[in-house]
Structures are given as structure tokens and as C-alpha cells.
Amino acid sequence: MKIITLFASSILATTIFASTLLLAGCSTAPKVFLASAPVEVTDATIYQYWTFKKTDISFEVPMEQPKKMEKGHVTIRYLIDSNGNVSDEKIIESVPAGSWDVAGIKALTQIEFVPAANNVARTPVYYTQTIMFE
């Protein structure tokens, strides 16, 4: 079993590295809360709505992941609800095909967002993020 650490960068294209840190415990997916209809955001507009609560996370990579930790990426579209929780994940692109899908989704389950200062209405958003595996 491999351990992965996710570091949030100032832009949301994220790189994952092997590490020895592990998050303990498990959690149940929170119920999705929408204070209003979600809006679609881009890299240029995400920070008008939400910022990272934590800047790094770690998790175990399931055994079916590439043994050589080959480079690749996963692009995932997901919802950030009015509580800052991630849900409705959908793989948009995966290179190499299917190799990092499980790890990409697992990474998203560990990310928490807080509303930006000007997002007092806690507007939910759909965001498409690319997670790089190197």
C-alpha cells in the first residue's frame, strides 16, 4: 500500500507526491447543502467563491494503483456545496486512462473548502480541477 500526500497550490492544479504521512479515521459523506443554484467557475474565478481549508492532506492509495507510480493526471468536475464539502465527482479525463481515477476521487474526498471573504451567501460551485501525479 502506498501513501499519498496532496499539497494545495495557489492555483488549483495540484501535484501529488508519495509520503509517509497518513490521515487516520474515516468519515461519512456529509449531506449536500445548496443555499442557491450552483454556478460554474474556472481557475480564474474559484477564489472569488472558495479557498482551501487545509493546504495538505494524505491518504492511502489502493493496491490496484500503478506499482511504479507512473506520472499522469486526472481531471475531475465536482460540486463544492454551501458548506464547503465536495460531492458529485465526475472524471473528465484520465492519463494514463483509468490509472489514477480512484486516487483522484480519494484526493477530493479529503479536500475541504471555506467560503471566500466576499462569498457571504456561500454560493455553491461546480469546478473542474486537474490533479497531477508525479
C-alpha positions in Angstrom: 0.0 0.0 0.0 1.3 3.5 -0.9 0.7 6.7 1.0 -0.1 9.9 -1.0 0.1 13.5 0.2 -1.8 16.2 -1.6 -0.5 19.8 -1.5 -2.8 22.6 -2.4 -1.2 25.3 -4.5 -2.1 28.9 -5.2 -3.7 27.6 -8.4 -5.9 24.6 -8.1 -3.8 22.4 -10.5 -2.5 20.1 -7.8 0.5 17.7 -7.6 0.5 14.6 -5.5 3.7 13.0 -4.1 4.5 9.8 -2.2 4.8 10.4 1.5 4.8 8.6 4.8 2.1 10.7 6.5 -1.3 9.1 6.9 -4.7 10.5 7.9 -6.4 8.3 10.4 -10.0 7.5 10.7 -12.8 7.5 8.2 -15.8 9.7 7.6 -19.2 9.5 6.2 -20.0 11.7 3.2 -21.9 14.8 4.5 -25.3 15.6 3.0 -25.1 18.1 0.2 -26.4 21.6 1.1 -27.2 24.2 -1.6 -28.0 27.7 -0.4 -28.7 28.6 -4.0 -28.2 27.2 -7.5 -24.6 26.3 -8.2 -22.5 28.4 -10.6 -19.7 27.1 -12.9 -16.3 28.5 -12.0 -12.8 28.4 -13.6 -9.3 28.6 -12.3 -9.6 32.4 -12.7 -12.8 32.7 -10.6 -12.7 29.9 -8.0 -11.1 32.1 -5.3 -14.0 34.6 -5.6 -16.1 31.8 -4.0 -14.0 29.3 -2.1 -10.5 28.7 -0.7 -8.7 25.6 0.7 -9.4 25.0 4.4 -6.2 22.8 4.6 -3.1 23.1 2.4 -2.1 19.5 2.5 -3.7 16.1 3.0 -2.5 12.5 3.0 -4.2 9.2 2.2 -3.6 5.6 1.2 -3.5 4.6 -2.4 -5.4 1.3 -3.1 -3.2 -1.6 -4.2 -4.6 -1.5 -7.7 -2.9 1.8 -8.4 0.3 1.7 -10.6 3.1 0.0 -8.8 5.8 2.2 -10.4 3.9 5.4 -9.5 3.9 6.4 -13.2 3.3 10.0 -13.9 -0.2 11.0 -15.0 -3.2 13.2 -14.2 -6.9 13.1 -13.6 -9.3 15.9 -14.5 -12.4 15.9 -12.3 -15.5 18.1 -12.3 -17.1 18.4 -8.9 -19.5 20.4 -6.7 -18.5 22.5 -3.8 -21.7 22.8 -1.7 -22.7 25.7 0.6 -20.9 24.0 3.5 -17.6 23.7 1.5 -17.9 19.9 1.0 -17.0 18.2 -2.2 -19.6 15.9 -4.0 -20.8 14.9 -7.4 -17.3 14.0 -8.7 -17.1 13.1 -12.4 -13.9 12.0 -14.2 -13.5 14.2 -17.3 -10.0 12.9 -18.4 -7.5 10.4 -17.1 -3.9 9.8 -18.3 -3.0 7.1 -18.5 -6.6 6.0 -18.9 -8.1 4.8 -15.6 -4.7 4.6 -13.8 -5.3 7.4 -11.3 -9.1 7.7 -11.2 -9.5 6.1 -7.7 -6.7 8.2 -6.2 -8.1 11.4 -7.8 -11.5 10.8 -6.3 -9.9 9.8 -3.0 -7.9 13.1 -3.0 -11.1 15.1 -3.5 -12.8 13.4 -0.5 -10.1 14.8 1.7 -10.3 18.4 0.4 -12.4 20.9 2.4 -13.2 24.5 1.3 -14.1 27.6 3.2 -16.0 30.5 1.7 -14.0 33.4 0.3 -14.5 36.7 2.2 -16.9 38.0 -0.5 -18.9 34.8 -0.7 -21.2 35.5 2.3 -24.0 33.8 0.6 -21.9 30.6 0.5 -22.7 30.1 -3.2 -22.1 26.5 -4.3 -20.0 26.0 -7.4 -19.1 23.4 -10.0 -15.3 23.3 -10.6 -13.1 21.3 -12.9 -9.7 20.5 -11.4 -6.7 18.7 -12.8 -4.7 16.6 -10.2 -1.2 15.8 -11.4 0.6 12.6 -10.2 4.4 12.8 -10.4 
